[in-house]
Amino acid sequence: MSAFPSTLKSIGNGAFIGCTSLTSINLDNTALEFIGPSAFNGCANAVSAINIPGSCTIISAGAF
């Protein structure tokens, strides 16, 4: 599982594009507000295990 800092507010465009080694992503304990286009695109192993906090108001097209 990837650990993200609690102060994380955004994940930029293509940040983890094509990263097949991610198996789960827990963003619940972050201040996340924005997930950019293609941020997790192509992360086939992680798609079924992503926790997104309620603070996230923008998930861009193609983010996953």
A tleap script that builds the chain and sets N, CA, C and O, in Angstrom:
source leaprc.protein.ff14SB
mol = sequence {
  NMET SER ALA PHE PRO SER THR LEU LYS SER
  ILE GLY ASN GLY ALA PHE ILE GLY CYS THR
  SER LEU THR SER ILE ASN LEU ASP ASN THR
  ALA LEU GLU PHE ILE GLY PRO SER ALA PHE
  ASN GLY CYS ALA ASN ALA VAL SER ALA ILE
  ASN ILE PRO GLY SER CYS THR ILE ILE SER
  ALA GLY ALA CPHE
}
set mol.1.N position { 0.842 -1.171 0.000 }
set mol.1.CA position { 0.000 0.000 0.000 }
set mol.1.C position { 0.891 1.239 0.000 }
set mol.1.O position { 1.924 1.275 0.668 }
set mol.2.N position { 0.478 2.250 -0.756 }
set mol.2.CA position { 1.217 3.504 -0.804 }
set mol.2.C position { 0.772 4.409 0.332 }
set mol.2.O position { -0.418 4.502 0.631 }
set mol.3.N position { 1.727 5.073 0.963 }
set mol.3.CA position { 1.420 6.005 2.049 }
set mol.3.C position { 1.542 7.432 1.525 }
set mol.3.O position { 2.548 7.791 0.913 }
set mol.4.N position { 0.532 8.226 1.762 }
set mol.4.CA position { 0.522 9.611 1.328 }
set mol.4.C position { 0.446 10.508 2.548 }
set mol.4.O position { -0.196 10.142 3.533 }
set mol.5.N position { 1.090 11.690 2.515 }
set mol.5.CA position { 1.044 12.585 3.679 }
set mol.5.C position { -0.367 13.138 3.889 }
set mol.5.O position { -1.123 13.298 2.931 }
set mol.6.N position { -0.712 13.423 5.125 }
set mol.6.CA position { -2.053 13.921 5.448 }
set mol.6.C position { -2.317 15.291 4.823 }
set mol.6.O position { -3.474 15.685 4.680 }
set mol.7.N position { -1.276 16.017 4.453 }
set mol.7.CA position { -1.424 17.349 3.865 }
set mol.7.C position { -1.598 17.323 2.347 }
set mol.7.O position { -1.743 18.377 1.728 }
set mol.8.N position { -1.584 16.143 1.744 }
set mol.8.CA position { -1.725 16.020 0.293 }
set mol.8.C position { -3.045 16.618 -0.175 }
set mol.8.O position { -4.112 16.211 0.284 }
set mol.9.N position { -2.974 17.600 -1.104 }
set mol.9.CA position { -4.190 18.246 -1.600 }
set mol.9.C position { -4.475 17.924 -3.056 }
set mol.9.O position { -5.619 18.038 -3.496 }
set mol.10.N position { -3.455 17.522 -3.820 }
set mol.10.CA position { -3.702 17.211 -5.222 }
set mol.10.C position { -2.736 16.154 -5.726 }
set mol.10.O position { -1.613 16.017 -5.241 }
set mol.11.N position { -3.213 15.411 -6.719 }
set mol.11.CA position { -2.389 14.442 -7.424 }
set mol.11.C position { -2.403 14.899 -8.876 }
set mol.11.O position { -3.454 14.918 -9.516 }
set mol.12.N position { -1.264 15.257 -9.382 }
set mol.12.CA position { -1.155 15.880 -10.693 }
set mol.12.C position { -1.381 14.962 -11.877 }
set mol.12.O position { -1.474 13.742 -11.744 }
set mol.13.N position { -1.466 15.591 -13.040 }
set mol.13.CA position { -1.694 14.900 -14.294 }
set mol.13.C position { -0.649 13.816 -14.524 }
set mol.13.O position { 0.550 14.092 -14.518 }
set mol.14.N position { -1.107 12.581 -14.728 }
set mol.14.CA position { -0.215 11.475 -15.048 }
set mol.14.C position { 0.743 11.065 -13.950 }
set mol.14.O position { 1.749 10.411 -14.227 }
set mol.15.N position { 0.457 11.431 -12.712 }
set mol.15.CA position { 1.381 11.173 -11.600 }
set mol.15.C position { 1.805 9.713 -11.484 }
set mol.15.O position { 2.977 9.437 -11.228 }
set mol.16.N position { 0.892 8.789 -11.665 }
set mol.16.CA position { 1.200 7.363 -11.524 }
set mol.16.C position { 0.819 6.584 -12.786 }
set mol.16.O position { 0.592 5.376 -12.723 }
set mol.17.N position { 0.748 7.259 -13.909 }
set mol.17.CA position { 0.291 6.633 -15.145 }
set mol.17.C position { 1.098 5.363 -15.459 }
set mol.17.O position { 2.328 5.384 -15.497 }
set mol.18.N position { 0.391 4.287 -15.677 }
set mol.18.CA position { 1.023 3.028 -16.054 }
set mol.18.C position { 1.774 2.314 -14.951 }
set mol.18.O position { 2.499 1.359 -15.230 }
set mol.19.N position { 1.627 2.740 -13.712 }
set mol.19.CA position { 2.344 2.117 -12.599 }
set mol.19.C position { 1.640 0.826 -12.195 }
set mol.19.O position { 0.652 0.857 -11.460 }
set mol.20.N position { 2.134 -0.280 -12.661 }
set mol.20.CA position { 1.488 -1.566 -12.389 }
set mol.20.C position { 1.888 -2.162 -11.042 }
set mol.20.O position { 1.312 -3.168 -10.628 }
set mol.21.N position { 2.851 -1.574 -10.355 }
set mol.21.CA position { 3.285 -2.117 -9.065 }
set mol.21.C position { 2.408 -1.668 -7.895 }
set mol.21.O position { 2.511 -2.228 -6.804 }
set mol.22.N position { 1.552 -0.673 -8.102 }
set mol.22.CA position { 0.627 -0.256 -7.044 }
set mol.22.C position { -0.438 -1.332 -6.885 }
set mol.22.O position { -1.072 -1.733 -7.861 }
set mol.23.N position { -0.634 -1.796 -5.662 }
set mol.23.CA position { -1.649 -2.822 -5.434 }
set mol.23.C position { -2.873 -2.272 -4.716 }
set mol.23.O position { -3.967 -2.816 -4.864 }
set mol.24.N position { -2.709 -1.197 -3.934 }
set mol.24.CA position { -3.836 -0.519 -3.305 }
set mol.24.C position { -3.416 0.903 -2.969 }
set mol.24.O position { -2.234 1.187 -2.773 }
set mol.25.N position { -4.395 1.786 -2.906 }
set mol.25.CA position { -4.123 3.194 -2.638 }
set mol.25.C position { -5.131 3.673 -1.608 }
set mol.25.O position { -6.337 3.593 -1.841 }
set mol.26.N position { -4.654 4.170 -0.471 }
set mol.26.CA position { -5.539 4.672 0.566 }
set mol.26.C position { -5.281 6.161 0.745 }
set mol.26.O position { -4.241 6.566 1.265 }
set mol.27.N position { -6.235 6.965 0.311 }
set mol.27.CA position { -6.124 8.421 0.412 }
set mol.27.C position { -7.050 8.972 1.493 }
set mol.27.O position { -7.184 10.188 1.631 }
set mol.28.N position { -7.694 8.083 2.266 }
set mol.28.CA position { -8.670 8.486 3.281 }
set mol.28.C position { -8.148 9.491 4.293 }
set mol.28.O position { -8.897 10.371 4.716 }
set mol.29.N position { -6.912 9.390 4.687 }
set mol.29.CA position { -6.366 10.265 5.731 }
set mol.29.C position { -5.644 11.478 5.164 }
set mol.29.O position { -4.734 12.015 5.795 }
set mol.30.N position { -6.047 11.909 3.975 }
set mol.30.CA position { -5.417 13.070 3.359 }
set mol.30.C position { -6.433 14.201 3.217 }
set mol.30.O position { -7.632 14.009 3.421 }
set mol.31.N position { -5.932 15.379 2.864 }
set mol.31.CA position { -6.779 16.544 2.610 }
set mol.31.C position { -7.026 16.682 1.110 }
set mol.31.O position { -7.269 17.783 0.617 }
set mol.32.N position { -6.963 15.581 0.393 }
set mol.32.CA position { -7.054 15.568 -1.065 }
set mol.32.C position { -8.297 16.286 -1.578 }
set mol.32.O position { -9.408 16.065 -1.097 }
set mol.33.N position { -8.077 17.162 -2.580 }
set mol.33.CA position { -9.166 17.913 -3.199 }
set mol.33.C position { -9.264 17.653 -4.697 }
set mol.33.O position { -10.337 17.814 -5.278 }
set mol.34.N position { -8.156 17.253 -5.335 }
set mol.34.CA position { -8.099 17.189 -6.801 }
set mol.34.C position { -7.269 15.994 -7.264 }
set mol.34.O position { -6.177 15.748 -6.751 }
set mol.35.N position { -7.797 15.257 -8.237 }
set mol.35.CA position { -7.048 14.196 -8.906 }
set mol.35.C position { -7.026 14.557 -10.383 }
set mol.35.O position { -8.076 14.667 -11.016 }
set mol.36.N position { -5.844 14.738 -10.925 }
set mol.36.CA position { -5.681 15.196 -12.302 }
set mol.36.C position { -5.907 14.127 -13.350 }
set mol.36.O position { -5.981 12.940 -13.031 }
set mol.37.N position { -6.018 14.549 -14.615 }
set mol.37.CA position { -6.219 13.618 -15.720 }
set mol.37.C position { -5.111 12.569 -15.781 }
set mol.37.O position { -3.935 12.889 -15.603 }
set mol.38.N position { -5.480 11.352 -16.027 }
set mol.38.CA position { -4.538 10.231 -16.180 }
set mol.38.C position { -3.680 9.973 -14.950 }
set mol.38.O position { -2.662 9.288 -15.052 }
set mol.39.N position { -4.059 10.498 -13.798 }
set mol.39.CA position { -3.252 10.332 -12.586 }
set mol.39.C position { -2.963 8.868 -12.279 }
set mol.39.O position { -1.835 8.520 -11.929 }
set mol.40.N position { -3.964 8.015 -12.404 }
set mol.40.CA position { -3.796 6.586 -12.128 }
set mol.40.C position { -4.142 5.734 -13.351 }
set mol.40.O position { -4.402 4.537 -13.223 }
set mol.41.N position { -4.145 6.339 -14.514 }
set mol.41.CA position { -4.489 5.624 -15.739 }
set mol.41.C position { -3.496 4.504 -16.000 }
set mol.41.O position { -2.285 4.722 -15.967 }
set mol.42.N position { -3.997 3.324 -16.256 }
set mol.42.CA position { -3.126 2.186 -16.544 }
set mol.42.C position { -2.616 1.465 -15.314 }
set mol.42.O position { -1.753 0.594 -15.428 }
set mol.43.N position { -3.126 1.805 -14.144 }
set mol.43.CA position { -2.727 1.132 -12.906 }
set mol.43.C position { -3.682 -0.028 -12.648 }
set mol.43.O position { -4.431 -0.017 -11.671 }
set mol.44.N position { -3.655 -1.002 -13.502 }
set mol.44.CA position { -4.622 -2.106 -13.481 }
set mol.44.C position { -4.677 -2.851 -12.152 }
set mol.44.O position { -5.750 -3.307 -11.759 }
set mol.45.N position { -3.571 -2.988 -11.458 }
set mol.45.CA position { -3.547 -3.732 -10.196 }
set mol.45.C position { -4.148 -2.961 -9.035 }
set mol.45.O position { -4.493 -3.569 -8.021 }
set mol.46.N position { -4.286 -1.641 -9.143 }
set mol.46.CA position { -4.761 -0.826 -8.023 }
set mol.46.C position { -6.213 -0.387 -8.170 }
set mol.46.O position { -6.827 0.038 -7.191 }
set mol.47.N position { -6.760 -0.479 -9.346 }
set mol.47.CA position { -8.082 0.072 -9.609 }
set mol.47.C position { -9.159 -0.437 -8.658 }
set mol.47.O position { -10.067 0.317 -8.309 }
set mol.48.N position { -9.083 -1.671 -8.238 }
set mol.48.CA position { -10.128 -2.209 -7.375 }
set mol.48.C position { -9.925 -1.882 -5.894 }
set mol.48.O position { -10.748 -2.273 -5.067 }
set mol.49.N position { -8.866 -1.186 -5.547 }
set mol.49.CA position { -8.571 -0.918 -4.141 }
set mol.49.C position { -8.118 0.521 -3.908 }
set mol.49.O position { -7.014 0.760 -3.420 }
set mol.50.N position { -8.978 1.476 -4.260 }
set mol.50.CA position { -8.651 2.885 -4.055 }
set mol.50.C position { -9.682 3.496 -3.122 }
set mol.50.O position { -10.884 3.415 -3.375 }
set mol.51.N position { -9.206 4.113 -2.033 }
set mol.51.CA position { -10.072 4.824 -1.085 }
set mol.51.C position { -9.857 6.318 -1.272 }
set mol.51.O position { -8.741 6.814 -1.121 }
set mol.52.N position { -10.926 7.032 -1.599 }
set mol.52.CA position { -10.846 8.472 -1.853 }
set mol.52.C position { -11.634 9.197 -0.764 }
set mol.52.O position { -12.772 8.828 -0.476 }
set mol.53.N position { -11.033 10.235 -0.149 }
set mol.53.CA position { -11.726 10.942 0.930 }
set mol.53.C position { -12.858 11.827 0.411 }
set mol.53.O position { -12.872 12.201 -0.762 }
set mol.54.N position { -13.792 12.156 1.275 }
set mol.54.CA position { -14.898 13.030 0.922 }
set mol.54.C position { -14.467 14.437 0.563 }
set mol.54.O position { -15.227 15.173 -0.065 }
set mol.55.N position { -13.254 14.827 0.952 }
set mol.55.CA position { -12.749 16.165 0.648 }
set mol.55.C position { -12.402 16.329 -0.827 }
set mol.55.O position { -12.225 17.454 -1.294 }
set mol.56.N position { -12.302 15.235 -1.561 }
set mol.56.CA position { -11.941 15.287 -2.976 }
set mol.56.C position { -13.156 15.716 -3.786 }
set mol.56.O position { -14.122 14.965 -3.914 }
set mol.57.N position { -13.103 16.920 -4.330 }
set mol.57.CA position { -14.240 17.475 -5.072 }
set mol.57.C position { -14.063 17.413 -6.577 }
set mol.57.O position { -15.033 17.580 -7.317 }
set mol.58.N position { -12.836 17.175 -7.047 }
set mol.58.CA position { -12.602 17.123 -8.493 }
set mol.58.C position { -11.800 15.866 -8.835 }
set mol.58.O position { -10.667 15.686 -8.389 }
set mol.59.N position { -12.419 15.013 -9.635 }
set mol.59.CA position { -11.722 13.856 -10.204 }
set mol.59.C position { -11.799 14.038 -11.708 }
set mol.59.O position { -12.865 13.883 -12.304 }
set mol.60.N position { -10.690 14.359 -12.313 }
set mol.60.CA position { -10.662 14.683 -13.738 }
set mol.60.C position { -10.983 13.486 -14.614 }
set mol.60.O position { -10.816 12.337 -14.207 }
set mol.61.N position { -11.442 13.771 -15.815 }
set mol.61.CA position { -11.741 12.738 -16.792 }
set mol.61.C position { -10.488 11.909 -17.052 }
set mol.61.O position { -9.396 12.455 -17.215 }
set mol.62.N position { -10.647 10.611 -17.088 }
set mol.62.CA position { -9.522 9.724 -17.369 }
set mol.62.C position { -8.563 9.543 -16.216 }
set mol.62.O position { -7.476 8.997 -16.410 }
set mol.63.N position { -8.924 9.983 -15.019 }
set mol.63.CA position { -8.029 9.871 -13.870 }
set mol.63.C position { -7.670 8.424 -13.569 }
set mol.63.O position { -6.566 8.127 -13.113 }
set mol.64.N position { -8.626 7.522 -13.831 }
set mol.64.CA position { -8.402 6.108 -13.590 }
set mol.64.C position { -8.520 5.340 -14.880 }
set mol.64.O position { -8.364 4.119 -14.889 }
savepdb mol mol.pdb
quit
